[in-house]
Amino acid sequence: MADDAVDPPEVGSDVPPDPPSEFAADRFFPQGDMSRARSILRDEHGGALTYKIMSNLLEYQNQNGEDGYRWDGQAWFGGDINRVVVKTEGRGSGDKIDDAEVQVLYSRAWDHVTDLQIGIRQDIEPNPSRTYLALGFQTLLPSWFEAEGALFVGQRGQVLGRLNGSYDFHLTQRLVLQPRAEFNLAAQDDPAIGLGSGLSDAEVGLRLRYEIQREFAPYIGVSWDRKFGGTADYARADGERAETTSFVIGLRTWY
């Protein structure tokens, strides 16, 4: 005999009840102790303040026989929704810093995979330094592809853009191959700092890391850097190369 079909219950649309204002435990334990316990419980289930310090790139670069280096990292402090984020990145060759920047941002979760950010970017190098209003995002796209983008508006009306992304191919539990790309754009020329309009520069890299621990992973790889358009012309006029391919060795770490 066939079973009679049963229709699934309809989803209710009633307004949920108010949270309880009286607690049975208060009848047996001091109310102050129970209030502190409930506060700790709320913190441990989504309200806790935490932090993270992470170095995505901290590497030595061999650029056609010349020594170079590069860094890219960030730190944040806050909760699940609101955070303060500090980012820094830069590069140099020999004992010279070619470019370096620091961003201080307010970050707010838009959904469970995307944060929207606003703050200040300060360029330390090249001189003269520049200050920008920063508007950006960080997100996790389908298939765990990490992407980050930002728009920078300067004091003199300069408008810059940046987009970067990376993906981790787990060859084993500890061996990870990471392709990474970053693109920088400018709305107008800024000859004082050697910046041309349009696509100013790009970096495409492939790095293989070994995670001795998840938070401590040395890596090796190759990085291709290219300046374009007016930025490339300014670089050549200063006796610099517009394109370099580097062997890199570095460390990815977080705390």
Secondary structure, DSSP 8 states (H G I E B T S, - for coil): --------------------S--GGGGTS-HHHHHHHHHHHHIIIII--EEEEEEEEEEEEEETTEEEEEEEEEEEEE-SSEEEEEEEEEEEETTEEEEEEEEEEEEEESSSSEEEEEEEEEEEESSS--EEEEEEEEEEEGGGEEEEEEEEEETTS-EEEEEEEE--EESSSSEEEEEEEEEEEESS-BGGGTB-SEEEEEEEEEEEEE-SBTTEEEEEEEEEEEE-HHHHHHHHHTT--SEEEEEEEEEEEE-
